[in-house]
Amino acid sequence: MIKRTISVLLVILIVSGMLVSCGDNSKPAETVHVSVDNSSSADDALESEIDSYIAELSSEHNFTGKRFTWIGEGVEAPKVEEETGDVQSDALYNRQRTIEELFGIDWVNYIPEGVEGSYNCGTVDAVIEDVMAGTGTFNAGYGMENPITQPLLTQNVLADLSTLSYVDFERPWWPASLLESYTIGSALYLLNGPIVTFYYQDAACVIYSKSVAEDYNIPDLYSIVKSGEWTFDKMFEIAEAVPLNQNGTGAYRYGEPEGVGILIAHGMEVVKFDSLGKPYVEESLTKELSDLSDKFAPIFSDDNQTVHCKVMSVTGSEKWESKYGYDTCDSMFADNRILFMFIPIDEAAWLRIEEVEFGILPMPKGSAEQENYISYADRASTHEVFVPKSCADFEMTDVILEAMAALGRKYFKPVFYDNILKSRSTYDNQSKEMVDIIFETKKYDMVALLDKSGSINGDGSYTTLVSASVVETNVGLASKFKMQGRTMNKHIKELLESIE
């Protein structure tokens, strides 16, 4: 799924390059409006603020002759020496060149040998070796959570960034909930936000087929969202217009429900923090989770209502294709066989290229009394920034990270959010408003970052067990949850002991 998502994004970037000539959890009112922060006037004002701020920062700090080495695998580092017309590459290149010119540094993008374009964790080996040898080759780096930043954290080779002096978390280019979401005890090891392009791609959402909606006289869903009445109960009520698919030939009501995103949409936290700020998970099936399981399992486990693409990761695509006649859940949705589907928002790019007519909606509220829509920041595609303990010039790195975040907001949002996500991945203006709502209420959870254990189901993911709580009945779930909760807390304790 990770590689497929990145490939999809690259395709739409190429399409955008041909078409375009160009080198937190806030509390909305009862009726949700598009935040002023996403308006063009607000963007212009913020861009002016960024220019003034970076000019002042660079006048105070000059690092002429010093090298800044940025390590990582994937798409967050430009591999060109000039603008090419590719919008993604040019955005990254322009940020790098601006920082080089203003601060006098020699920026080097280091990709571990033999791993370009892959995710085989060459970054992990290189950083660990550098820290162990104390050579100080790398100033900072980035990587996907599970293959890169998680093992670096568990190997205790990352610097505590809570001591940064120039990174100003009060500034608008840092997510408002960053410290709350990423602090472990009193320490901060990873950064997120516009400092990486994936910040504008990693949110959970619901999409709906306009064709299926038209066939069954589904009401205007955008109006329901903006009225604040878009809840899971409302979604279930609306979906009942689609008959149960007992012969497997018609449309299904739901596709690929994702448990963590659904739980967080209810305002729940999978990973919680004690009075000392140390993370933990519940070791028992709470009443709240049990109630959700009783409510959702009869719907999402019903083969007449719901299709599960996740079966591919366990049984392979052959069984999926033999059962549904499609190679992926996306393909099935594209053929107007699913009304509502839960996806990471960046996957909308592929559907847009395939000219599928769909609408984008935020995750529903858990209840009518819930004030906010809450959209889970999809951890599968999250890229995070780190600083190795061996960093030889922490002050310079501190300054450059702040410049990267501010200029990332300036260069990345117009390309990855306004152009690719909102303009190239949506079919109508209402969906553009929905995207703003989704990103206004994006929320992180540390569950995937902190779990390094194998789950009871054998696929190495605690989130699978949490996801199971919305597709399994409580029979057996309580004992499984308790066993896995203990396992995860054991590993969290080991992790805390290693980094303390």
Secondary structure, DSSP 8 states (H G I E B T S, - for coil): -HHHHHHHHHHHHHHHHHHS---------SS----GGGSHHHHHHHHHHHHHHHHHHHHH---TT-EEEEE-SSSSS---SS--S-HHHHHHHHHHHHHHHHH--EEEEE--TT-TT--S-HHHHHHHHHHHHT----SEEEEEIIIIIHHHHHTT-B--GGG-SS--TTSTTS-TTHHHHHEETTEE--B-STTSGGGGT-BEEEEEEHHHHHHTT---HHHHHHTT--BHHHHHHHHTTS---SSSSS-EEEE---HHHHHHHTT--SSEE-TTS-EE--SS--HHHHHHHHHHHHHHT-TTTEE-TTHHHHH-HHHHHHHHS-SSHHHHHHTT-EEEEEEEGGGHHHHHHTT--EEEE---BSSTT--S--EEB-GGG-EEEE-BTT-S-HHHHHHHHHHHHHHHHHHHIIIIIIIIIIISS-SSHHHHHHHHHHHHTEE---HHHH--S--TTSSS-HHHHHHHTTTS-STTHHHHHHHHHHHHHHHHHHHHHHH-
